[in-house]
Amino acid sequence: MTDSPHSPPQYPDFTAPDDTTNLTLLVEDSRLYVHKEVLGLWSPVWKRMLWGDFREKGCQEIPLPGKKHDEILELLQCIYPPNKSLNDRNSLVVLELAEEYQMSELKRRIETYLITKDSQIDLIQIAQRCSLDILMDKLIIHCAKLPSDKLENHPVYPIISVENLLKINKSRVKLLEKSLQTLFSYHRELSHFRLSAYDCEKHGPPLEIWDSDGPEECCTETEKHIRELEISCKKCVKVYSVHAAKSVSSFHSKVDEVSRYTGVPKEPCSLGDEGLRPTIPASTSEVIYE
């Protein structure tokens, strides 16, 4: 009878010896029966202990003082087939042992798992100690997006290395530069829209933004009115309103882009809250536009 594909994996029973086990680990007054060859393949530390000029060479039983039975068992289940999956409960425990025993392949597996999780500042300490460079790069970007006071008041901040602090600040500068470039781009577009609002039959190429009644003629004061934001001319207000709406729409698009890139939440903005309509002075409130 074969196992169901949905049945839980069956891990070796390390609490009982069999014909192939050739080493016993004594952990917290309990015995775990393992294979020297498996430990040696995964760990150069164990390889040196078991086959080098150390007192453990030739020993059939090796005590592991200071180690916990459940943690060593987790480690063994991760390196023996079917290789237990990593999870939030065992990943950091196994990582500490993998670092101690220089089990580079197991460390790589754990780092790959941790990268898939949401970034947590608390992981910086272990990423630094265990030289998890890929995870550290992700955490640096995460920290660069945090407000300075939130990062500096976090308990882990004092233990961040000088090198990584420099990387965080460098990433923060790059994010700010990108944000400024985006806002400068918005400013150029905004300026373009305002200049476009000057266009009419008297000031330049006519704008085809009118209704079915045909083009209307702006007054000769269009540019002055728009520049001084004294929209009191009924003939100019429609040009202004259309292009101001475009400008406000562009502004919100740029703010959304900055928010997505930097991870900083967008603050509430009153600009164009009502259908992206510009604020028109009371003196022209009687003018109706779509």
C-alpha positions in Angstrom: 0.0 0.0 0.0 1.5 3.3 -1.1 1.3 6.5 0.8 -1.3 9.0 -0.1 0.1 12.1 -2.0 -1.5 14.2 0.7 -0.1 12.3 3.6 2.6 14.1 5.7 6.2 13.3 4.9 7.9 10.5 6.9 11.1 11.7 8.5 13.8 9.2 9.7 13.4 8.1 13.3 16.6 9.4 14.9 15.7 8.1 18.3 16.4 4.5 17.4 19.5 3.0 15.8 19.5 0.9 12.7 22.0 -1.2 10.8 23.4 1.8 9.0 23.8 4.4 11.7 27.4 4.8 13.0 27.3 7.8 15.3 25.3 8.8 18.4 24.7 12.4 19.4 24.0 13.0 23.1 21.8 16.0 23.5 20.0 16.9 26.8 20.3 13.3 28.1 18.7 12.0 24.9 20.4 10.1 22.0 20.0 10.8 18.3 21.4 8.1 15.9 22.9 9.5 12.7 25.4 8.8 10.0 28.9 10.4 10.0 28.9 10.6 6.2 25.7 12.7 6.1 27.0 15.2 8.6 30.4 15.3 6.9 28.8 16.0 3.5 26.8 19.0 4.9 29.3 20.4 7.3 33.0 21.0 7.0 33.1 21.4 10.8 31.7 18.0 11.3 34.0 16.6 8.6 37.1 17.9 10.4 35.8 16.7 13.8 35.1 13.2 12.6 38.0 12.6 10.2 40.6 15.2 11.3 43.0 15.3 14.2 40.4 16.0 16.8 39.4 14.0 19.9 36.0 13.2 18.3 37.7 11.2 15.6 36.8 7.6 16.1 34.2 8.3 18.8 30.9 6.4 18.5 29.1 8.9 20.8 29.6 12.7 20.8 28.0 14.9 23.4 26.6 18.3 22.3 26.6 20.4 25.5 24.5 23.6 25.4 22.4 22.3 22.5 18.7 21.6 22.7 17.3 18.3 21.6 14.4 19.7 19.6 16.7 22.1 17.7 19.2 19.5 16.7 16.3 17.2 15.6 15.0 20.1 13.4 18.4 20.4 11.9 18.7 16.7 11.1 15.2 16.6 9.6 16.2 19.5 7.3 19.3 17.7 5.9 18.0 14.2 5.7 15.6 13.2 3.0 12.8 14.1 2.5 14.3 17.4 3.7 11.8 19.1 6.0 10.4 22.4 4.7 11.4 25.6 6.3 8.8 27.7 8.1 8.5 30.7 10.5 9.0 28.4 13.5 12.2 26.5 12.5 14.0 28.8 10.0 15.9 31.0 12.4 16.6 28.2 14.8 18.1 26.0 12.1 20.0 29.1 10.7 21.9 29.5 13.9 23.1 25.9 13.8 23.8 26.1 10.1 26.0 29.1 10.8 27.8 27.4 13.7 28.5 24.3 11.6 29.3 26.2 8.4 26.5 24.5 6.4 26.5 26.9 3.5 23.9 25.1 1.3 21.5 25.0 4.2 22.1 28.7 4.9 21.4 29.4 1.2 18.0 27.6 1.5 17.1 29.5 4.6 18.1 32.8 3.0 15.9 32.0 0.0 13.0 31.3 2.3 13.5 34.5 4.4 13.7 36.7 1.2 10.1 35.6 0.4 8.8 37.0 3.7 7.8 40.5 4.4 10.9 42.6 5.2 11.4 42.9 9.0 14.1 45.2 10.5 14.6 42.6 13.3 16.3 40.3 10.7 19.1 42.8 10.2 21.0 41.4 13.2 21.0 37.8 12.0 21.6 38.8 8.4 24.7 40.6 9.4 26.0 37.9 11.7 25.4 35.1 9.2 26.5 37.1 6.2 23.2 36.7 4.3 24.1 39.3 1.7 21.0 38.9 -0.6 18.7 39.2 2.4 20.7 42.2 3.7 20.3 44.0 0.4 16.5 43.6 0.6 16.5 44.9 4.2 18.6 47.9 3.2 16.1 49.0 0.6 13.3 48.4 3.2 15.1 50.6 5.8 15.8 53.3 3.2 12.1 53.7 2.7 11.3 54.2 6.4 11.1 57.6 8.0 14.5 58.5 9.7 13.0 58.8 13.2 11.2 55.4 12.9 14.5 53.7 11.9 16.6 55.5 14.4 14.2 54.7 17.3 14.0 51.0 16.5 15.8 48.7 19.0 17.9 47.1 16.2 19.3 50.4 15.0 22.4 50.6 17.3 23.7 47.2 16.1 23.5 48.0 12.4 27.0 48.1 11.1 28.6 51.3 9.8 28.9 49.8 6.4 25.2 48.9 6.2 24.2 52.3 7.6 26.1 53.9 4.7 24.3 51.6 2.3 20.9 52.6 3.8 21.7 56.3 3.5 23.0 55.8 -0.1 19.8 54.0 -1.0 17.7 56.8 0.7 19.5 59.4 -1.4 18.8 57.5 -4.6 15.1 57.2 -3.7 15.0 61.0 -3.0 16.7 61.7 -6.2 14.2 59.6 -8.1 11.4 61.3 -6.3 12.8 64.8 -7.2 13.2 63.8 -10.8 9.6 62.7 -10.9 8.4 65.9 -9.3 10.6 68.0 -11.6 9.1 66.1 -14.6 5.7 67.0 -13.2 6.7 70.6 -12.9 7.8 70.7 -16.5 4.5 69.2 -17.6 2.6 71.6 -15.4 4.5 74.5 -17.0 3.7 73.2 -20.4 0.0 73.0 -19.6 -0.1 76.6 -18.2 1.7 77.8 -21.3 -0.7 75.9 -23.5 -3.5 77.8 -21.8 -2.2 81.0 -23.3 -2.9 79.6 -26.8 -5.8 81.1 -28.6 -6.4 82.8 -32.0 -4.8 85.9 -30.8 -1.8 84.5 -28.8 -0.9 81.4 -30.9 -2.3 78.3 -32.5 -6.0 77.9 -31.6 -6.9 75.1 -29.1 -9.4 72.6 -30.3 -11.0 72.1 -26.9 -14.3 73.8 -27.6 -17.8 72.5 -27.8 -20.0 72.0 -30.9 -20.8 75.7 -31.0 -17.4 76.3 -32.5 -14.2 78.0 -31.3 -14.6 81.0 -29.0 -12.1 83.8 -29.0 -10.0 84.5 -25.8 -9.5 88.1 -24.9 -6.2 89.8 -25.3 -5.5 89.6 -21.5 -5.5 85.8 -21.4 -1.8 85.5 -20.6 -1.9 88.1 -17.9 -5.0 86.6 -16.3 -3.6 83.1 -16.1 -0.2 84.3 -14.9 -1.6 86.3 -12.1 -4.3 83.8 -11.3 -7.0 86.4 -11.6 -9.5 84.4 -13.6 -12.2 87.0 -14.0 -12.6 86.9 -17.8 -15.4 84.7 -19.0 -13.8 84.1 -22.4 -10.5 82.9 -20.8 -11.9 80.8 -18.0 -12.7 77.8 -20.2 -9.2 77.6 -21.5 -7.9 77.8 -17.9 -10.3 75.3 -16.5 -9.5 72.6 -19.1 -5.8 72.9 -18.8 -5.8 73.3 -15.0 -7.8 70.0 -14.8 -5.1 68.4 -16.9 -2.4 69.8 -14.6 -4.1 68.6 -11.5 -4.6 65.1 -13.0 -0.9 65.0 -13.9 0.0 66.1 -10.4 -1.9 63.2 -8.8 -0.4 60.8 -11.3 3.1 61.9 -10.3 2.3 61.7 -6.6 1.0 58.2 -7.1 4.3 57.3 -8.9 6.4 58.7 -6.1 4.4 56.8 -3.5 4.7 53.5 -5.4 8.5 53.9 -5.9 9.4 55.0 -2.4 6.8 53.1 -0.5 5.8 56.2 1.4 2.0 56.5 1.8 0.4 59.3 -0.2 -0.8 62.1 2.1 -4.3 63.4 1.6 -4.3 66.3 -0.9 -7.1 68.8 -1.4 -5.8 69.7 -4.9 -8.5 68.7 -7.3 -10.6 66.8 -4.8 -13.8 67.5 -6.5 -13.5 65.8 -9.9 -10.1 67.4 -10.5 -11.8 70.8 -11.0 -9.7 73.9 -10.4 -10.8 76.5 -7.9 -12.3 79.4 -9.7 -12.7 82.8 -7.9 -16.1 83.8 -6.8 -16.2 86.5 -9.5 -16.5 83.8 -12.2 -18.6 81.3 -10.3 -21.4 81.9 -12.7 -19.4 80.4 -15.5 -20.5 76.8 -16.1 -18.0 74.3 -17.7 -17.9 70.5 -18.0 
